[in-house]
């Protein structure tokens, strides 16, 4: 399969074609490497690139010069339909190479239900889902959070690695690096550590020794997406470290990582675990930078005891989006079971200290459904939450209190081998009982679906029948479904009945054999150095802004002193949209420049208020799939413009976005969207066009085109909007008018000329000029004053 086939027969016919193209910062497009693998993810591109673990694994595996790892994602339903109609197999975004041609397929999971979509991906790739039917084909293994404690996957996979994302990537990298530049199937499988290798009936203990330098090596190499991800924040996980850590260097690395990502919302998530160094060091290093770029810190899901006085002192000077407490339970004996050390009195003292920071959100994470849990303890948990809500009401009064109530599931890494689970009906009863005792109106509590217990608990207890569960579920999956739609638990229950399995009996049973799981405990164990003797926190940089109060409620808003003291400078940039960015939508282009401005650390003006926005304005949107050499945007800076701004921004943009020049404009100059009203196009066609077609088109007073708009089709007369239409070598030159929101599309002009549909589909459209027609003159946006 060639790039040309994908470009001509696939990309023009799908929604958001940027999902399937390359061009991100940090992506790898290697040629001639001796070992080639594909990182396969069972979800849409925009959801996947939100995953820090996915980007981290991609950077790690591509760090060796002899190894080339590419990416492939679950196509959207419209993409799957086009693939089936055109006979196109699943391909990678980097080289458009078919997935089935790779030697190694790495199936990365975030959740157990991701495995339900593995057979569909294999079908799209033209490969059998069952391992025995792939004899002589690529090695296929699964790894990631969804594979940590998974048994019974031997029907589909050659191996399952029971390590989290970063540790699994490091283990795979060291294994592949030891193959001597040539993929050896047998040697690779024999040396997998921390894995169940179904292909050779082998289970091997082990956990790679991860050093601080391993993290440092890959911070600067993370993938920065061009297409807007579903979650725009940067979620940083730093668990699993061993050895001594240079706190100052690690904190500076984090600042560089945040700067390189272009994100303005940074969240630290340790999933209730222990951080490798005091969080005050990270917060101090980042707070000054984030204040400059309107960024916010978000420490979520932390044990109360980790909110040390040092961390609270730093957060008081920083911009805090939200804080989250990992409570585990409202009952002290259950908190001990989960390793949460704070006593009740200590916890409420922490709550009061945190509320003094006036965070926008305070989140609570806890569970019900523990072994031997009584109704009295459910009522006690509700009263515990009522008391927290009362503290929030007595506090700043502006903090939003949210809670997430999960269902406890005894899994091997917790050591609860005799932990029978309650079924969905009992979960529902206990949730309703908790609601009955809750009286706090300022608490928004989100409940885990009762049926979630099926996947949390059934997966391990079913053992080898997990493969039957996957096969049965896949038979009922609709084409438009994705993993983020969640599992249909009524369908899951139906599949269990087909298997002859009674869910309530399985959930109430013990684990089959504790000895089978013993080696997995050591594999998934977290390694973290003690934090008591760590160096002092890195001093925070002086903030560039502050807060001011207004209104009777004395609400506070962010402001920048520089914006009040330094005259604003508006610069009009001309930029070029190249082949790599051809399928980036206008909204994606806006996000690319916003991230680029943050990455370049430029002094951009922001609007005032609760949701500050960059003062950046774009010209008329470029249609999807078109190229351009004359796009414009206006950026308002807090400081006088310097040439280094141009250089820094140009270096911060991904491939396909090229700055050409920049000129200052007067503050009263009309905006680009209001003033630009003429566009010149070059249209490259696969064959010559007779000039008589152009003349005939221009002679007509009406040329009607059908256009889809908001689900409806309407007819538009495009002739009044065509000023110039003439043959230009092997193509055409057009000059189109944009007036009051009305316009003509270049494609519609070709249809109006009577050209065949194939010619229109293969045409390449390049916008050469955007112009302003005023007082009988045509001026470029740089010429107006």
C-alpha positions in Angstrom: 0.0 0.0 0.0 1.4 3.4 -1.0 1.0 6.9 0.5 -0.6 7.9 -2.8 -3.4 5.2 -2.5 -4.2 6.4 1.1 -4.1 10.0 0.0 -6.4 9.5 -3.1 -8.7 6.8 -2.0 -9.0 7.2 1.8 -8.3 10.6 3.2 -10.7 12.6 1.0 -13.6 10.5 2.0 -13.3 10.4 5.9 -14.2 12.9 8.6 -11.2 14.4 10.3 -8.5 12.9 8.1 -5.9 14.3 10.4 -6.5 11.2 12.6 -4.6 9.1 10.0 -1.7 11.4 9.0 1.7 12.1 10.5 3.4 15.4 11.3 3.4 15.7 15.1 6.4 17.1 16.9 8.3 14.1 18.4 7.1 11.6 15.8 9.5 9.2 14.2 9.6 8.3 10.5 12.5 5.9 10.1 13.6 4.0 7.0 15.9 1.0 6.7 15.8 -0.1 10.4 16.4 -3.8 11.0 13.6 -4.3 13.5 10.2 -2.9 12.8 7.2 -3.0 15.1 3.8 -1.3 15.4 2.2 0.1 18.5 -1.4 -0.7 18.2 -4.0 1.1 20.2 -7.7 0.1 20.4 -9.2 3.6 20.3 -9.5 6.7 18.2 -6.4 8.9 17.7 -7.7 11.9 19.7 -8.3 9.7 22.8 -5.0 7.9 22.4 -2.7 10.9 22.2 -4.2 12.1 25.5 -2.5 9.1 27.1 0.8 10.0 28.7 1.8 6.3 28.9 1.2 5.9 25.1 3.4 8.8 24.2 6.0 7.7 26.7 6.1 4.1 25.3 6.4 5.5 21.7 9.4 7.6 22.7 11.1 4.9 24.6 10.8 2.2 21.9 12.1 4.5 19.2 15.2 5.6 21.1 17.3 2.7 19.7 18.8 3.4 16.2 18.1 -0.2 15.0 14.4 -0.2 16.1 11.5 1.6 14.2 8.2 1.6 16.0 5.2 3.1 14.2 1.6 3.7 15.4 -1.8 2.5 14.3 -5.2 3.4 15.9 -8.8 2.2 15.7 -10.3 4.0 12.7 -13.5 5.9 13.3 -16.7 4.2 11.9 -16.6 6.3 8.7 -12.9 5.3 8.2 -13.7 1.6 8.7 -16.5 1.8 6.1 -14.1 3.4 3.5 -11.5 0.8 4.3 -13.9 -2.0 3.6 -15.2 -0.4 0.4 -11.8 0.4 -1.0 -10.0 -2.8 0.2 -7.6 -0.9 2.4 -6.1 -2.6 5.4 -5.2 -1.0 8.7 -2.1 1.1 8.2 0.3 3.2 10.3 0.3 6.9 10.5 4.0 7.4 9.9 4.7 5.5 6.6 1.1 4.2 5.7 2.6 0.7 5.8 0.0 -2.1 6.4 0.0 -3.4 10.0 0.2 -7.0 8.8 3.7 -6.5 7.3 5.3 -5.8 10.7 7.3 -8.4 12.6 6.0 -7.4 16.0 2.6 -6.0 17.0 2.4 -4.3 20.5 -1.2 -4.0 21.6 -1.3 -1.3 24.3 -4.2 -1.3 26.8 -5.5 1.2 29.4 -8.5 -0.9 30.5 -9.6 -4.5 30.4 -12.4 -3.8 28.0 -9.9 -2.7 25.4 -9.3 -6.3 24.7 -12.9 -6.5 23.3 -11.7 -4.5 20.3 -8.6 -6.5 19.5 -10.4 -8.9 17.1 -11.8 -5.9 15.2 -8.4 -4.4 14.8 -7.0 -7.7 13.6 -9.8 -8.0 11.0 -9.1 -4.5 9.7 -5.4 -5.4 9.4 -6.2 -8.6 7.5 -4.9 -10.9 10.2 -6.6 -13.7 12.2 -7.4 -12.7 15.8 -6.6 -16.2 17.1 -3.0 -17.0 17.7 -3.0 -20.5 16.2 -4.2 -19.1 12.9 -1.4 -16.6 12.7 1.3 -19.3 12.3 4.4 -17.7 10.7 2.8 -14.3 11.0 3.9 -11.4 13.3 4.4 -11.8 17.1 1.5 -10.2 18.9 1.6 -9.3 22.6 -0.4 -7.1 24.9 0.8 -4.8 27.6 -0.3 -1.8 29.7 -2.7 -1.2 32.6 -5.4 -3.4 31.1 -3.0 -6.4 30.9 -1.5 -6.1 34.4 -3.3 -9.1 36.0 -4.9 -10.6 33.0 -5.0 -14.3 32.5 -6.6 -16.5 29.8 -5.5 -14.4 26.8 -3.6 -17.2 25.1 -6.2 -17.7 22.4 -5.3 -14.3 21.0 -1.8 -13.2 22.1 1.6 -14.8 21.9 2.4 -13.1 25.2 1.0 -10.7 27.9 3.4 -8.4 29.7 2.2 -7.7 33.3 3.9 -4.4 33.7 2.7 -0.8 33.5 3.3 1.3 30.5 6.8 2.8 31.2 8.2 -0.3 32.8 6.9 -2.5 29.9 8.4 -0.1 27.4 11.8 -0.2 29.1 11.7 -4.0 29.3 10.7 -4.3 25.6 13.5 -1.9 24.6 16.2 -3.8 26.4 14.9 -7.1 25.0 14.9 -5.8 21.4 18.2 -4.1 21.8 19.7 -7.4 22.7 18.7 -9.1 19.5 21.7 -7.8 17.6 19.8 -5.8 15.0 17.7 -8.8 13.7 14.4 -9.9 15.0 14.6 -13.4 16.4 11.1 -14.6 17.3 12.2 -17.4 19.7 14.9 -15.4 21.5 12.6 -12.4 21.9 9.8 -14.5 23.5 12.2 -16.4 25.7 13.7 -13.2 27.2 10.4 -11.4 28.0 10.4 -10.6 31.7 7.4 -10.0 33.8 5.2 -11.8 31.3 3.1 -14.8 30.5 4.4 -16.2 27.2 1.6 -18.3 25.8 3.4 -19.2 22.6 6.1 -21.2 24.4 4.1 -21.9 27.6 6.4 -19.8 29.8 5.8 -17.5 32.8 8.8 -15.3 33.7 9.2 -13.1 36.8 11.0 -9.8 36.7 10.8 -6.0 36.7 13.3 -3.8 34.9 15.4 -1.6 37.1 14.2 1.9 36.2 16.6 4.7 37.1 16.0 8.4 37.2 18.0 8.8 34.0 15.5 6.6 32.2 12.8 9.2 32.8 15.1 12.1 32.0 16.0 10.5 28.6 12.4 10.5 27.4 10.9 13.7 28.8 12.1 15.8 25.9 11.0 13.2 23.3 7.3 13.0 23.9 4.9 13.1 21.0 3.1 16.5 20.7 -0.1 16.0 18.7 -1.2 18.3 15.9 -4.8 17.2 16.1 -6.6 18.4 19.2 -6.6 15.5 21.7 -9.7 14.7 23.7 -8.0 15.7 26.9 -5.8 18.8 26.4 -4.2 18.6 29.8 -0.8 16.9 30.5 -1.2 14.1 33.0 2.2 13.2 34.5 2.9 9.9 36.3 6.3 9.4 37.8 5.9 6.2 39.9 8.2 3.2 39.6 11.6 4.9 40.2 14.5 3.3 41.9 17.8 4.7 43.1 18.8 8.2 44.0 17.1 11.0 42.3 18.6 14.4 41.5 15.6 16.5 42.7 16.7 19.8 41.1 17.5 18.2 37.8 14.2 16.2 37.8 12.2 19.3 38.6 13.8 21.3 35.8 13.1 18.3 33.4 9.5 18.6 34.4 9.5 22.3 33.6 11.0 21.6 30.2 8.5 18.8 29.6 5.6 21.1 30.3 7.1 23.9 28.2 7.6 21.4 25.3 4.1 20.1 25.5 2.5 23.5 25.1 -0.2 22.5 27.6 -1.6 25.0 30.0 -3.2 22.5 32.4 -0.8 20.1 34.2 -2.0 17.3 36.4 0.1 15.1 38.7 -1.6 11.7 39.2 0.0 9.1 41.3 -3.1 7.0 41.6 -2.9 7.0 45.4 0.8 5.9 45.2 4.0 7.4 46.5 5.7 10.0 44.5 9.5 9.5 43.9 10.4 12.9 45.5 8.5 15.6 47.4 5.8 17.1 45.3 6.8 20.6 46.6 10.0 20.4 44.4 7.9 19.8 41.3 5.4 22.4 42.2 8.0 25.0 42.9 9.8 24.4 39.7 6.7 24.7 37.6 4.7 27.4 39.4 6.7 30.3 38.0 6.5 29.0 34.5 2.8 28.2 34.6 2.0 31.6 36.0 3.6 33.1 32.8 1.6 31.0 30.4 -1.7 30.9 32.4 -1.1 27.3 33.3 -2.5 25.6 36.3 -1.3 22.8 38.6 -3.6 19.9 39.5 -2.6 17.3 42.1 -5.2 14.6 41.9 -5.7 11.4 43.8 -3.1 11.9 46.5 -3.0 10.5 50.0 -3.8 13.2 52.5 -0.4 12.8 54.2 1.4 13.8 51.0 0.1 17.3 51.4 3.1 18.4 53.4 3.6 22.0 54.8 6.3 22.5 52.2 3.9 21.5 49.3 1.1 23.7 50.7 3.5 26.7 51.0 4.4 26.3 47.3 0.8 25.8 46.2 -0.2 29.0 48.0 2.0 31.0 45.5 1.0 28.9 42.5 -2.1 28.8 40.3 -4.0 25.8 41.5 -6.7 24.3 39.4 -7.7 21.4 41.7 -6.6 19.1 44.4 -7.7 15.6 45.1 -7.6 13.4 48.2 -7.3 9.6 47.8 -9.3 8.5 50.9 -9.9 4.9 50.1 -12.8 4.7 52.5 -14.7 6.6 55.2 -13.9 3.8 57.6 -10.5 3.7 59.3 -9.9 0.0 59.1 -10.5 0.0 55.3 -8.2 3.0 54.9 -5.4 0.9 56.6 -6.2 -1.9 54.2 -5.5 0.4 51.3 -2.4 2.0 52.9 -3.9 5.4 53.6 -2.1 6.4 56.8 -3.9 9.7 57.8 -6.0 9.5 61.0 -9.5 11.2 60.8 -8.5 14.2 62.9 -5.3 14.6 60.7 -7.3 14.4 57.6 -9.8 17.1 58.5 -6.9 19.4 59.4 -5.4 18.8 55.9 -8.8 19.7 54.4 -8.8 23.0 56.3 -5.3 23.8 55.2 -6.1 22.9 51.5 -9.2 25.1 51.6 -7.1 28.1 52.6 -5.6 27.9 49.1 -9.0 28.5 47.5 -8.7 25.7 44.9 -11.3 25.7 42.2 -12.1 22.1 42.8 -11.6 19.6 45.7 -12.0 16.0 44.7 -12.4 12.9 46.9 -11.8 9.3 45.8 -13.1 6.5 47.9 -14.8 3.0 47.7 -17.6 1.0 49.1 -18.1 -2.8 48.7 -15.3 -3.9 51.1 -15.3 -7.4 52.6 -17.6 -7.7 55.6 -18.9 -4.2 55.1 -22.0 -3.5 57.2 -24.9 -1.1 56.6 -23.8 0.9 59.7 -20.4 1.5 58.0 -22.2 2.7 54.9 -24.0 5.2 57.1 -20.8 6.2 58.8 -19.2 6.8 55.3 -22.0 9.1 54.4 -21.6 11.1 57.6 -17.9 11.3 56.9 -18.7 12.9 53.5 -21.2 15.3 55.2 -18.6 16.5 57.5 -16.1 17.2 54.7 -18.8 19.1 52.8 -19.5 21.2 55.9 -15.8 22.1 56.1 -15.9 23.3 52.5 -19.0 25.4 53.2 -17.2 27.0 56.1 -14.1 27.6 54.0 -13.7 29.9 51.0 -17.2 29.2 49.7 -16.0 29.1 46.1 -14.5 25.6 46.0 -16.4 23.0 44.1 -16.6 19.7 46.0 -16.7 16.6 43.9 -16.4 12.9 44.8 -16.0 9.6 43.0 -17.4 6.6 44.7 -15.9 3.4 43.2 -16.6 -0.3 43.9 -13.8 -2.1 45.7 -12.5 -5.1 43.8 -10.1 -7.6 45.3 -7.4 -8.2 42.8 -4.1 -10.1 43.1 -1.8 -7.1 43.7 -3.8 -6.2 46.9 -3.1 -9.6 48.4 -6.8 -10.2 49.2 -7.0 -13.8 47.9 -10.1 -14.7 49.9 -11.9 -11.5 48.9 -15.3 -12.6 47.6 -17.0 -9.8 45.7 -20.6 -8.4 45.9 -22.7 -8.4 42.7 -24.3 -5.5 40.9 -27.6 -5.7 42.7 -25.9 -5.5 46.1 -23.7 -2.6 44.9 -26.9 -0.7 43.8 -28.5 -1.3 47.3 -25.4 0.0 49.1 -25.2 3.1 46.8 -28.9 3.9 47.5 -28.3 3.5 51.2 -25.4 5.9 51.0 -27.5 8.4 49.1 -30.2 8.2 51.8 -27.8 9.2 54.5 -26.1 12.0 52.5 -27.4 15.5 53.4 -24.7 17.7 51.8 -26.0 19.7 48.9 -22.6 21.1 47.9 -21.2 17.6 47.1 -21.4 16.3 43.6 -20.9 12.6 43.9 -20.3 10.4 40.9 -21.0 6.7 41.3 -19.3 3.9 39.5 -21.8 1.9 37.5 -22.7 -1.2 39.5 -22.1 -3.5 36.5 -18.5 -2.3 36.4 -17.9 -5.1 39.0 -18.2 -7.5 36.1 -15.0 -6.5 34.5 -13.2 -5.6 37.7 -13.9 -8.9 39.4 -14.9 -11.5 36.7 -11.8 -11.0 34.6 -9.4 -12.7 37.0 -11.9 -15.3 38.3 -12.8 -16.5 34.8 -9.2 -17.4 34.1 -9.1 -19.3 30.8 -12.7 -18.5 30.0 -11.7 -14.8 29.5 -11.0 -15.7 25.8 -14.5 -17.1 25.5 -15.8 -13.8 27.1 -13.9 -11.7 24.5 -15.1 -13.9 21.6 -18.7 -13.8 22.7 -18.7 -10.1 23.3 -17.0 -9.3 19.9 -19.9 -11.1 18.1 -22.3 -8.4 19.4 -20.1 -5.2 19.1 -21.6 -2.6 16.7 -19.3 -1.1 14.1 -19.7 2.4 15.5 -18.6 1.5 19.0 -15.3 2.5 20.6 -13.8 1.5 24.0 -14.7 5.0 25.4 -18.4 4.2 24.9 -18.0 1.8 27.8 -18.9 -1.9 27.9 -22.6 -2.8 27.4 -23.1 -4.8 30.6 -26.5 -6.2 29.6 -24.8 -7.6 26.6 -21.9 -8.9 28.8 -24.4 -10.6 31.0 -26.0 -12.2 28.0 -22.6 -13.5 26.8 -22.0 -15.0 30.3 -25.3 -16.8 30.1 -24.3 -18.2 26.6 -21.1 -19.4 28.3 -23.1 -21.1 31.0 -21.5 -18.9 33.7 -23.5 -17.4 36.6 -21.9 -14.1 37.4 -23.1 -14.0 41.0 -21.6 -17.4 41.8 -18.2 -16.4 40.2 -18.1 -13.1 42.0 -18.7 -14.7 45.3 -16.0 -17.3 44.9 -12.4 -17.2 45.9 -9.5 -16.9 43.5 -8.8 -20.3 42.0 -5.2 -20.7 43.2 -3.2 -18.1 45.2 0.1 -19.6 44.1 -0.6 -18.8 40.4 -0.5 -15.1 41.3 2.5 -15.0 43.6 5.0 -14.0 40.9 2.7 -11.2 39.7 2.9 -9.4 43.1 6.6 -8.8 42.7 6.1 -7.7 39.1 3.7 -4.9 39.8 5.2 -3.7 43.0 6.0 -0.1 43.0 9.6 1.0 43.8 10.0 4.4 45.3 12.9 5.9 47.3 12.2 7.3 50.8 11.1 10.9 50.7 11.8 11.9 54.3 15.5 12.9 53.7 15.0 14.6 50.3 16.6 18.0 49.7 14.7 21.3 50.2 12.3 22.4 47.6 13.5 24.4 44.6 12.5 28.1 45.1 9.6 29.2 43.0 10.2 31.8 40.3 8.6 35.2 40.9 5.1 35.2 39.5 4.5 37.5 36.6 0.9 38.2 37.6 -1.4 38.4 40.6 -5.0 38.5 41.6 -7.5 41.3 42.1 -10.9 41.3 43.7 -14.1 42.8 42.3 -17.9 42.7 43.0 -19.9 42.4 46.2 -18.8 38.7 46.5 -15.1 39.8 46.3 -14.4 37.3 43.6 -10.8 37.1 42.4 -9.5 37.2 38.9 -6.0 36.7 37.4 -4.2 39.7 35.9 -0.8 40.5 34.5 0.9 43.7 35.6 2.9 43.9 32.4 -0.3 44.0 30.4 -1.2 47.2 32.3 2.2 48.8 32.0 3.6 48.0 28.6 1.8 49.2 25.4 0.3 46.3 23.4 2.0 45.3 20.1 -0.1 43.6 17.5 1.9 41.6 14.9 0.5 40.2 11.7 2.2 36.9 10.8 2.1 35.3 7.4 2.5 31.6 7.4 2.4 28.6 5.1 0.4 25.4 5.5 2.3 22.5 4.0 1.7 18.9 3.1 2.2 17.6 6.6 -0.6 19.8 8.0 -2.9 19.5 5.0 -5.6 17.5 6.9 -5.5 19.6 10.1 -8.8 21.4 10.6 -9.1 25.1 11.5 -9.8 24.3 15.1 -6.7 22.1 15.2 -4.6 24.9 13.6 -5.7 27.3 16.4 -4.6 24.8 19.0 -1.3 24.2 17.2 -0.5 27.9 17.4 -1.6 28.2 21.0 0.7 25.4 22.0 3.5 26.8 19.9 3.2 30.2 21.7 3.4 28.4 25.0 6.3 26.3 23.9 8.1 29.4 22.7 7.3 31.1 26.0 6.3 34.3 24.3 4.7 37.3 26.2 1.3 37.0 24.6 -1.6 39.1 25.9 -4.5 37.3 27.6 -8.1 38.3 28.1 -9.1 39.0 31.7 -11.6 37.1 33.8 -12.0 33.5 35.0 -11.1 31.9 31.7 -8.2 33.9 30.2 -7.7 33.3 26.5 -4.8 34.3 24.2 -5.4 37.3 22.1 -4.8 35.6 18.8 -7.0 36.2 15.7 -6.9 34.1 12.4 -7.9 34.9 8.9 -10.6 33.0 6.9 -10.4 29.2 7.6 -8.7 27.2 4.9 -10.8 24.2 3.7 -9.7 20.8 4.9 -7.2 19.2 2.5 -6.1 22.5 0.9 -2.5 23.8 1.0 -1.6 27.5 1.3 1.3 29.9 1.0 -0.6 32.9 2.3 -2.3 32.4 5.7 -2.4 35.2 8.3 -2.9 35.6 12.0 -2.7 38.5 14.4 -1.0 38.1 17.8 -1.1 40.8 20.5 2.0 40.8 22.7 2.5 42.4 26.1 6.0 43.6 25.2 7.5 45.4 22.2 8.0 43.0 19.3 11.5 41.6 18.7 12.8 39.5 15.9 13.6 36.7 18.3 9.8 36.2 18.8 9.6 35.2 15.2 12.5 32.8 15.5 11.2 31.2 18.7 7.7 30.7 17.4 9.0 29.2 14.1 11.0 26.7 16.0 8.1 25.7 18.2 5.7 24.8 15.4 5.3 21.2 14.0 6.1 20.2 10.4 3.7 21.7 7.9 3.4 25.1 9.7 6.0 27.5 8.4 6.3 31.2 9.3 7.1 33.4 6.3 7.2 37.0 7.6 5.7 39.4 10.2 4.8 43.0 10.3 3.3 45.3 13.0 -0.1 46.7 12.5 -2.0 49.6 14.1 -4.4 48.7 16.9 -7.4 50.1 15.1 -6.8 48.1 11.9 -9.8 46.0 11.0 -9.6 42.3 11.9 -8.6 39.7 9.3 -11.9 38.0 9.4 -13.8 41.2 8.7 -11.4 42.7 6.1 -10.2 39.8 3.9 -12.6 39.3 1.0 -10.7 37.9 -1.9 -8.7 34.6 -2.2 -6.5 33.5 -5.1 -6.1 29.8 -5.8 -3.9 27.6 -7.9 -5.5 24.4 -8.8 -3.3 21.5 -10.0 -5.2 19.0 -12.2 -4.2 15.5 -13.4 -4.6 16.6 -17.0 -5.0 19.6 -19.3 -8.2 21.7 -19.3 -9.6 23.5 -22.4 -9.7 27.3 -22.0 -13.2 27.3 -23.5 -14.5 25.7 -20.3 -13.3 28.8 -18.3 -14.9 31.2 -20.9 -18.2 29.3 -20.9 -18.3 29.4 -17.1 -17.7 33.1 -16.9 -20.3 33.8 -19.6 -23.1 32.4 -17.4 -25.0 34.4 -14.8 -25.9 31.5 -12.7 -23.9 28.3 -11.8 -25.7 26.3 -9.1 -23.9 24.0 -6.7 -25.3 21.7 -4.0 -23.8 22.1 -0.6 -24.4 20.2 2.7 -25.0 22.4 5.7 -25.9 21.2 9.2 -27.4 17.9 7.9 -29.3 19.6 5.1 -28.6 20.2 1.4 -29.0 23.6 -0.2 -28.4 25.1 -3.6 -25.9 28.0 -3.9 -25.3 30.2 -7.0 -21.4 30.3 -7.0 -21.0 32.4 -10.2 -21.1 35.9 -8.6 -18.2 34.9 -6.3 -15.8 34.0 -9.2 -13.8 37.1 -10.3 -11.0 35.3 -12.3 -10.9 31.9 -13.9 -8.3 31.0 -16.4 -6.0 28.2 -17.5 -2.6 28.2 -15.8 -0.2 25.6 -17.3 -1.5 22.1 -16.3 -4.1 23.7 -14.0 -6.2 26.7 -13.2 -5.9 30.0 -11.6 -8.9 31.3 -9.6 -9.8 34.5 -7.8 -12.8 34.0 -5.5 -14.8 36.6 -3.6 -15.8 36.2 0.1 -18.7 38.6 0.9 -20.7 38.7 4.1 -20.2 35.0 4.8 -21.1 33.9 1.3 -18.4 32.4 -0.9 -17.6 29.8 -3.6 -15.5 26.7 -3.0 -12.9 25.9 -5.6 -14.3 22.3 -5.8 -17.7 23.8 -6.7 -16.2 25.8 -9.5 -14.6 22.7 -11.0 -18.0 20.9 -10.9 -19.6 24.0 -12.4 -17.1 23.8 -15.3 -18.4 20.3 -16.0 -15.1 18.5 -15.1 -15.4 14.7 -14.3 -15.7 13.7 -10.7 -12.4 11.9 -10.8 -10.6 15.1 -11.9 -12.1 17.0 -9.0 -11.1 14.3 -6.5 -7.5 14.3 -7.7 -7.1 18.1 -7.9 -4.7 19.8 -5.5 -5.9 23.2 -4.2 -3.3 25.8 -3.1 -4.4 29.1 -1.7 -1.7 31.6 -3.0 -3.1 34.9 -1.7 -5.5 36.4 0.7 -6.4 40.0 -0.3 -8.4 43.0 0.8 -10.5 44.7 -1.9 -11.2 48.3 -0.8 -11.6 51.6 -2.7 -10.9 49.9 -6.0 -7.6 48.4 -4.9 -6.4 44.9 -4.0 -4.1 45.0 -1.0 -2.4 42.2 1.0 -3.1 42.1 4.7 0.4 43.3 5.3 -0.2 46.4 3.2 -3.1 47.9 5.1 -2.5 50.4 7.8 
